[in-house]
Amino acid sequence: MLSLQLRSGEYLTIGDDVAVQVFRQHGSTFRVEVKAPREVPILRGTVRERQGAPRPGELLDHRPTTPSRRACNTKKAEEQALRRKTRAALREDREHALEEMGRVLDRMEALSGGFALQEELTALRTQLDRAAELNAAEAVL
């Protein structure tokens, strides 16, 4: 099977009697003009298939993607997967930090003054700073 790319206005010939010319209309719509002898039947594929004829086996069901487009799509999918994984890890880390802050606050309530309270306040400050850093990192993604 021959596969060609034609620009709008270009044409191809099939034998001496058939000529096919394509014109881009708008978006992904094209107009096709066919010059052929009257005895050569010309049917739109959907009409042919509606009449019970099978789709020719050599024809693709969709426009093939180029190798560069496939590579670009693969790279984008990998980047999205990495971003999702990173976001999930950041969410998990932030949840852990918030849980730890809750435990620290619970211990602070149980303590009464002195050096132990200062240690708990320092631990709470550390966890708060960590939560702020995680939020900033997630905002960048």
TARA-V196815 format. One record per pair of residues at least 6 apart in sequence whose ideal C-beta (glycine too) atoms are under 8 Angstrom apart, sorted by sequence separation. I is the first residue (numbers start at 1). GAP is how many residues later the second one is. If there is no record, write none. Layout:
# TARA-V196815
I | GAP
I | GAP
This chain:
# TARA-V196815
6 | 6
13 | 6
14 | 6
24 | 6
25 | 6
36 | 6
49 | 6
55 | 6
111 | 6
12 | 7
13 | 7
23 | 7
24 | 7
4 | 8
11 | 8
12 | 8
22 | 8
23 | 8
34 | 8
43 | 8
65 | 8
11 | 9
22 | 9
23 | 9
108 | 9
111 | 9
11 | 10
22 | 10
23 | 10
45 | 10
10 | 11
11 | 11
21 | 11
22 | 11
9 | 12
10 | 12
20 | 12
21 | 12
108 | 12
9 | 13
20 | 13
21 | 13
107 | 13
108 | 13
8 | 14
9 | 14
20 | 14
21 | 14
45 | 14
8 | 15
19 | 15
20 | 15
6 | 16
8 | 16
18 | 16
19 | 16
104 | 16
108 | 16
18 | 17
19 | 17
18 | 18
17 | 19
18 | 19
104 | 19
105 | 19
17 | 20
104 | 20
8 | 22
18 | 22
17 | 23
101 | 23
104 | 23
101 | 26
100 | 27
101 | 27
98 | 29
97 | 30
101 | 30
97 | 33
98 | 33
97 | 34
93 | 37
94 | 37
97 | 37
94 | 40
93 | 41
94 | 41
90 | 44
94 | 44
90 | 47
91 | 47
90 | 48
87 | 51
90 | 51
87 | 54
86 | 55
1 | 57
1 | 58
83 | 58
